[in-house]
Amino acid sequence: MTQMSHLLRHFAFAVFSAAVISATSDLNVAQAFPELTRHGYASCTACHVSPNGGGVLTPYGRNLSRELLSTWGTPREAEVGHGALPASWMEKLDSSKVRIGGDARFIQTHRENKNVRAGQFFFMQANVEVAYDEGPWAVVVSTGKVEDPRGKNEFKFVSTKYYGLLRAGESFNLRAGRFATAFGLNLADHTLSVRRPLGLGPEVDRDNIEASWIGEKNQYFLSLMETSSSTSDSDRERAVVGRYERVLNERSRIGGSFWHGDGGGTTTGFSRDLAGLHTIVNASESWFLSFELDRQWRHVRLPSGTSTTESQYGFLRVHYEPVKGLWPLLQLQHERGDVALDSSEVNKYGAGFNFFPRPHFEIFGIWNRAIRQDEWSDEAYLLLHYYL
């Protein structure tokens, strides 16, 4: 059986499991949506300064944290200060050109198999992000600290995001600076099979020049990317990256991405090509799924010649929302580091939840049952996230 057949089989199994749960449930469903795409917000610019989403919120996006995401919340709780500051201050801030945001994340990890049982709790991130939004143009700077979890318990001061943004009309944007390159789903969980194994996590800083066109039905992103000077010589890379998305029925989207990069050190170098498909589907009032499948061709240049490795990575997550702000989920991850080697395949079957109890607070938990070469292991983590 081909590797694509393997992945489609896992995909069908997960969707079938979700359907069985749906058919046997008799819960009262609240009229709420587990992602803003499901509520008609296919474009990220309604809520974020960034054309690709994430980061500092607009006043409108801040209010949606209470109206669409949170289980509980008072009318002013979505404000900076959660309503503790005078209302007149907040009116002046919202009407000004200054936008304030930030994140703080705590995490508890756990991994267990027949040889190892280990876990760790640490404060993984704290940062503040500030934007000055003039309208036709904006400037964004984020600064903070990230903890190295490998034993020192020290915070490293970093600035992983800063950029200037030009807007030409309602659709065209030009952005330059340091930020995440637009490829595939813009997922916050950087440990997923479609992020870290492809080198798309936050451990690598990337400088970009990005042009985007965001229409009512179609969205285009084209980026020229270069890893920062702090990247090790063997991982340095320059790439051209593109992404296209088509909005379906105003509440779902489907898209594709490509990546062509070249880099490496002086003695050995590499080039790689990535091609991916992704979708976000609003299946019903209470069901929602996201899916991504990526294929990579990596060519390593050695003195003896060129070696090529073909890889495949997939991700599926199915959400159900029984009450506003609580999303139980089923998740499948697939990794095949070398499609020619059965021993390189890893599959992870997971169950977990997202919970947004109050505006700007998130609790995310996931447990994965992973199989590698006929050996099973348990992997889990619990994330406490505050976003300003």
N, C-alpha and C positions, 0 to 999 in steps of 0.2 A: 504494500500500500504506500502511495506517495506521501510526502510530508504535508502537502496541501490537503490531502484526504484526511490525514490525522487531525489537522487543525479544524477542518470542517466538521469532523465527527465530534470533537470536543465542543465546538460552537453549538451544534445541534443538541447535544446533551444538556448544556447549560440552559438553552432556551426552553427545551422540553421540561426541565426541572422547574423553571420559573412558571411555565404554563400550568403544571400540576398544582403548584402552591396557589396560584390564582384561582383555579377551579374549585379548590377545597376551602377557600377563605370566605368568611361571611362578615367582614369587618366594615364598619361605617367609614367611608372614604371622604376626607375633607377636600374641599375644592382648592387645593394648593398644588404647586408644581415643584419637583425636585431639582430642576435646573431652569434658569431664566430662558433658555431656548424654548422650553415647553410653554412658556407664557408669552411667546411672540418676540422675545429679545434675541434675535439671531445675530445681531451685531453687538460686539463688545463695547463700542464707543458710547452707548447709552449710559453705561455704568462706570466705565474706566477712562482715564486719560489715555492709556495705551491702546493703539488700534488692535492689538492682539489680545487684549484683556489682561487681567491680573494687575496687581499694584494699586496705586492710590485711586480712590473712588471719587466720583463726582457727587455733589449733594443728592442728586436723583438716585444714584446707585446706592448711596448710604441708606436712604429711606427704604429701598427695596429689601435691604437686609432684614428689616422688621416686617414689612408687609408680605413678603413671599417666602422667606427662608425660616424665620424663627418661630418656635412653638409659642413662646410668650414674649411680651414686650410692651412697654408703655409708649405713648405717642412720641416722647422726646428721647427715648433710650438709644436710638440709632445715631444720635449726634456725637461729636467729639466731646468727651466728658460724660456721656450717657445721661444727659439731662441735669447734671449737677451744676453746670455753669449757667450764668444768667442767659435768658432767652435772647436778650438784645445782643449779647456777644455772638451767639450762634447765627443770628440773622445777618450781622455784619460779616462774619466769616463766610457764610454761604453765598453772600452777594459779592464777595471779594474775588480776586483772581488767585488766591492761595488755596491749595488743597493739601490736606494733611492725612497721612496714612501710616501704616506700619504693621509689623507682625511679631508675635512671640509664640514659640513652639516648645513644648515639653514632650518627651517621648519615652515610653517604656518598651523595650524590645525583649523578645524571648525566642530562643532556638533550641530545639531538642531532637536528637536522634539516638541511635544505640551507642554512640561514642561520646557525645557531647550534650551537656545541658547547661545553657548559659543565658544570661539576661543582663540588661543594663538600663538604668534610668539616667537621663541627662537633659539639660536645658540646651536644645540644639540651635536655637536662633532667637535673636532679638534685633530688630531694626526699625528705623523710622524713615519714612519716605515723604518727601515734600515736593509739590509741583507748583509752578507759577504758570497759570493758564490764561494767556492773553486772548485766546480765541483762534486767530489765524496761526498762532504759534504757541508752543509751551516748552518748558524746561522742567525736567524731573531728575531728582537726586535722591538716592537711597543710601543710608549708611547705618552700620550696626556691627554686631559681633556674631560669630558662629563658633560653637564649641567643637573642638576636636575630640570625638568619643573614644579615641584609641589609647586613653590612659592618663593623659596629663591634666584633664579637667580644667583646661585653660580656655579662655575666650580669645579668639583671634579677630582683631579689628579689620573689617573689610568694607568695601564699597562695591557691591556686585552689580549695581544698576545706576546708570546715569545716561541721559540722552536729551537731545533737542528734537523737537517735533514741529514740522511745518504742515499746515492744512491748506490745501488749495480747493476751495469750494466745499461741498458736502461729502465728496467721495474720495478724493485723492489725498494721500498722506506721504510725507517723506520724513524719515527718522534716521538719526545717526547717533551712535554711542555704544554703551555696553548694556546688553539686555539679552534675554533668551531668544534664540532664532526661531522663527515661525516654521515649524515642521510638525505635521501630524496634529493630534489632539493636544491642546495646551493644558496638560495635566499637572496638578500640583504635586502628586506623589511621584517623586523622582526615582524611587526604587523599583518601579514597574518594569516589566520585561521590554516594553517599547521605549524606555528612557535610558536607564543606567547601562545596560549591555551595549547600547548603541553610542555611548559616550555623550548623551544629551542631558545629563544631570547637572546640578549646580556646582559640582566640583571643578568644572572647567569654565573659566570666564571667556566670553566671546564678544568681540567688538563687531558691530554690524552697521551697514548702510542698507536701509530697508525702504522700499517703495510699496505702497499698498493702495488698492482701489476697492472700496467697500460700497457695493450697491445694494439695492433692495433684495435681489435674488442671488447675485454672484459676488464673490470676494476673491481678490487676487493679492498674493504677497510674493515679492521677489527680493532676495537679500544677497548681499556680498558679505561674507563672514570671514573673520580671522581670529584665531585664539589669541589670548593675551600673551604678553612677553613673559609672564610668570609660568606659563605652561612648559613642561619638560620638552626637550628637543624632540624626543621620539613621538610626542603627541601633538606637536605643533601642526596646525592645519589651516588652509585657506579653502573656502568653498563657495559655490553659488547654490542657493537654495530657493525653491519655489513651492508655493502651496495654493491650491484652488479649492473653493468650497461653493456648493450650490445649496441654497435654502429650499427645503421641501415643505409645502403646506404651512409655511411660516413658523412651524414648531419643531422641525427636524432639519438636519443638514447632512450632506455627504460630500466627501472631498478626497483629494489626492495630493501627494507631496513628492518632491524629488530633491536629491542632494548629490552634488558632485564635488568631492574634496580632494586635495592633494597636500602632502606634507611629509613629516618625518625629519630625521636627523641627517647629518652629512654622510654617514657611512651606509645607512639604510633609510629608505623612504617608502612611502605608500601612497596609494590613491584609493578612493572608495566611491561607490555609487549606491545610493539608497533610493528605493521606490516604495511608496506606501499608500494604502487606502484607509480611510477612517470614516466613521459615521456617528451621529448622535440621533437617536430615534425616539420620538414620543409615541409609544405604543398605545397608550390609553390615558385616561385621567390620572391613573395611579401607577402605571408602569413606564419605565424609561430605561434605555440601554445605550451604552457607548461601546464602540468596537474599533480596533486598529490592527492592521496587519502590515508588517514591514519586511522587506527583503533587502539584504545588503550583499554587495560584492566588494571584497577588500583585496587589493592587489599590493603585495609587499615586494619591493625591489631589493634584491640581494646581489652581492657580487657574482653569484652563480646563476642568476636569472630571476624571473618573476614568479612568485607563488600566489595563487588566487584561492580565496576561501569564500564560499557562498553561505550566508546565514539567513535564518528566518525567525521572526519574533511576532507574537500575537497577544492580544489582550481583549477581554470581554468583561464588562461589568453590567449586571442587571439590577436595577433599583426598584423597590416597591415602597410607596409612601402611605402607610395606614393612617397617620395623623400628620398634620403640618409640622415640618421640621425634623421628622424622624424617618430615616430611610434605611431599612434593612437591605442587604445586598448579597448577591452571589457573584463570584468572580472567578475567572479562568485566566491563567497566564501560560504562555507557551514559548519556550526558547529552544532553538536548535543552532548552536554555535557554528556547526559545520553540517550542512545538509547531507553530506556524504558519510557522516559518522553517527550511527545510532547512539553511541555512548555520550554524545554531546547534547542529547535531548533532555530537557527538564520541563515538567508540567506541574503547575500549582493550582489546586482546587481550593477556593477560599469562600468564607462566609464572614460577614461583618455588618457594620452599620455606620452611618453618618447621623449625628444628632446636633441640631442647632437650637439649644435651649433658649437663648436670648440673643438679641442682636449683637453680632460681631464675636460670638463665641461658638466654637465647633469642637466636638468630641468625635474622633474617628477611631474605630477599632476593627482589626481584621485578623483572622486566623486562617492560615494556609496549610494545607496538607500537600507536601511536595514530594515528587518521586524523581529520583536520579538513578539510572542504571539498576532498577528493581529495588532500590533502597528508599524507604519512606522517612520523612522527617517532618517535624512541626515547626512552623515559623509564624510568629504573631507579633503585633505591636499595637500599642494604644497611644494615640496622639491627642494632646490638648493644645488647641490653637486659639489664639486671640488675634483678631485682625482689626486694626483701627479704621 
